[in-house]
Amino acid sequence: MHGYFGTYLSVVVLFLLGGLIVGGGLLANRSLRPHRPTPEKLTTYECGVDPVGEGWAQSYVRYYVFAYLYVIFAVDAVFLFPWATVFSARGYGSVTLGEMFVFLAFIAAGLAYAWKKGVLGWV
Amino acid sequence: MSDLAIIAIKLLLVVVAFLVLPLIVGQVEHKAMAHMQGRLGPMYAGGFHGWAQLVADGVKFAQKEDVVPADADRRIFSLAPAVALIPYLVVLVVIPVGPHGQVGVSLDPGLFFALAMIGVAVLGALMAGWSSANKYSLLGGMRVAAQLLSYELPMVLAASSVAMAAGTLNLSRIVDHWEWWWLPWQAIGGVVFFIAGLAELRRPPFDMPVADSEIIFGPYTEYTGLRFAFFLLAEYAGIVVLSALTAVLFLGGWKGPVMNTELGWLWTLIKVMILAFVVIWIRVSYPRMREDQLQKLAWAGLVPLALVQLALTGVIKLAIA
């Protein structure tokens, strides 16, 4: 249980424990709960009124533009983490900080552009 | 004691914390919310101020029929509660409660791991909304996705500001490096992180995706019995995880005014409980935000603030180094 993969082994074990809690709970639940399905009971509940039309409704994904934005920014942000751990270490210093401001300027400019385009709202 | 036994005990403690703390938070919510609104809340179950109300709720949920609508995407529908719940259990393992290895697993990318797991948990609600074959649930699921997209970025940026300040992603070592003057230094980041976390948990006032009076509890409408209970448990486990992460990153975790080494775990617990109370308090105090207000708060408010915090952290860190 030592070393790099050893620590992850306990994380995996915990994952399995979580699965056991949920699965075991549902299994125990099966012996406790009634099961009497009727066609009426199995219709989609929705708001309490009989559903009209298909269950799969057509819908407009209103935020798809900032979904793109999010992907771009989040990928940027991921690069921040390894950088954050070393930027103040010996031999880096103010040049690295300057690079951070370049990075921040890129994100801020992108954000300002998106804002001006009016895509940040729920249209 | 052998290493294996220690690891087993640690995992057991994590599971116990995962099963007990959310119930305590839930009970506190019942009572605190009631008293804030001039009610008494549950008084009957268990005899003393309704302390056993959630146990009674659990017994009730376990006996209810498990209905899967005929039109639903059965497999995804059944899997969604597990996806919503299990990540919160796994996050708890990287959260340090005290000094000198009082942590489930001291992962080097611990902060990164925690943020990733919280993101996965949100997928559970998205799967539920999509698979229910219910128009309201679908709307709720889309709003969940929109909220995740908007609030993940300020959350990650605020968290990485702490990583910059400490120079590590390991949560235990972040608290090791923590000093009291980080409180004012990282204050903006702390507020941004906490608010963004609330939004990812879809807690009021950010509960537009589950708005019960508008889209009938959104992604969870079609769920009954134990699966519904798992979603509720996930919400309260999420509060515990968010409070614990905020306490560890921004409030110094186990560091208190006195006896850090002996009573570190108590300081952590006190901070987590205070933050959980704040979560409940906010729920009672603010009305639900509209969907466009939600998006605006994230992109026009929290993201710029998080960027300011990053700049501040970078400059001050180099100035003192």
Interface residues (C-beta under 8 A of the other chain):
Chain A: M1 H2 T7 Y8 S10 V11 V13 L14 F15 L17 G18 G19 I21 V22 G23 G25 L26 A28 N29 R30 L32 R33 P34 H35 R36 P37 P39 K41 L42 T43 T44 Y45 E46 C47 G48 P51 G55 W56 A57 S59 V61 R62 Y63 F66 A67 Y70 F73 A74 A77 V78 L80 F81 A84 T85 V86 F87 S88 A89 G93 S94 L97 M100 F101 L104 I107 A108 L111 A114 W115 L120 G121 W122
Chain B: D3 L4 I7 K10 L11 V14 V15 L19 A62 Q63 K64 E65 D66 V67 V68 P69 A70 D71 A72 P81 A82 L85 I86 L89 V90 V93 G104 V105 S106 L107 P109 L111 F112 F113 S132 A133 N134 K135 Y136 L138 L139 M142 A145 A146 L149 S150 E152 L153 V156 L157 S160 A163 M164 G167 T168 L169 I216 T221 E222 G225 L226 R227 F230 E291 D292 L294 Q295 K296 W299 A300 V303 P304 L307 L310 A311 G314 V315 K317 L318 A321
